[in-house]
């Protein structure tokens, strides 16, 4: 399920902003090899330090859109695919067809999917945001969001992730020890 659909509270972990939630996820899961799209939010590289980060460069000539070129970089030796949709900083919205192909490969290779969707409410021009989690209810998919962008209240530092139950519980337990 995506960050805006009906969410069982047991699968929701709230933190001190989306970056804090990313830190908790990295501490719980410690992925070794991650495919990350670029350009992207610089905080991801810090959060994923210790992991081998493979970068899929989005092309300006494609309007920084996610295209099927990414499929060639998704392999069984990865632990996770990390997306930011809509993209930060470009604003590019990823097409459902490519997201579905990523889900299919993640399913085939048993990969985790992490999706930062903090800009999902700021989609314009009649376009529609598709949460990758809505295409992958059977996969290990973690969706991030927060209030800082969509509600313009960055100082409140409210972020969350919708994650498999075990991950949400582990993040909450870890918060008590930090």
C-alpha positions, 0 to 999 in steps of 0.5 A: 500500500502507498503512503496515502491509501488506507494504512494499518497503523501497525505498519506505520512508523513516525519519526522526526522528519523523513530523513530521521525515518531513513536513518532508522530504516538503514539502521534496521536493514543495513542493505549492502548493495543499492541501486539509486537514481540520480540526481536525487536528494543528497541525504540518501547517500549519507543514510546509505553509507556503508552500502555499495551504491550503484547510480542510475543517472537520469538524463536531462534529454529525457526530462529526467524521466525514469525510463526502461534504461533502469531495467538493465541495471536491476540485477539479483546481486542488489539488495534494494532499488531506491526511488524518489517519486516524484524525483527530488530535485527534478520533479520528474514523475515516474510512469506506471509502466516503468514502475511495474517493470521495476516491481516485476524485476524486484519480484524475480530477484527478491529485492527490496524497494524503497520509495521516497514519495514526499512530493506525491501531493505536489503533482501538477499539470493533471498528472497522477502520482502512482505509489510503487507500493500499490503495484507490489503488495506482495513485496518488501516495499517501504514508502516514505513521506512527511509533512514538510513539503506538501503542507509547508511545515518543515519546522514540525519535522514530521515524517513516516514510513509505511513498511512491513510490520517487522521493520516498523516494529524494529524502527520503533524499538531502535528509537527507544534506544537512541 
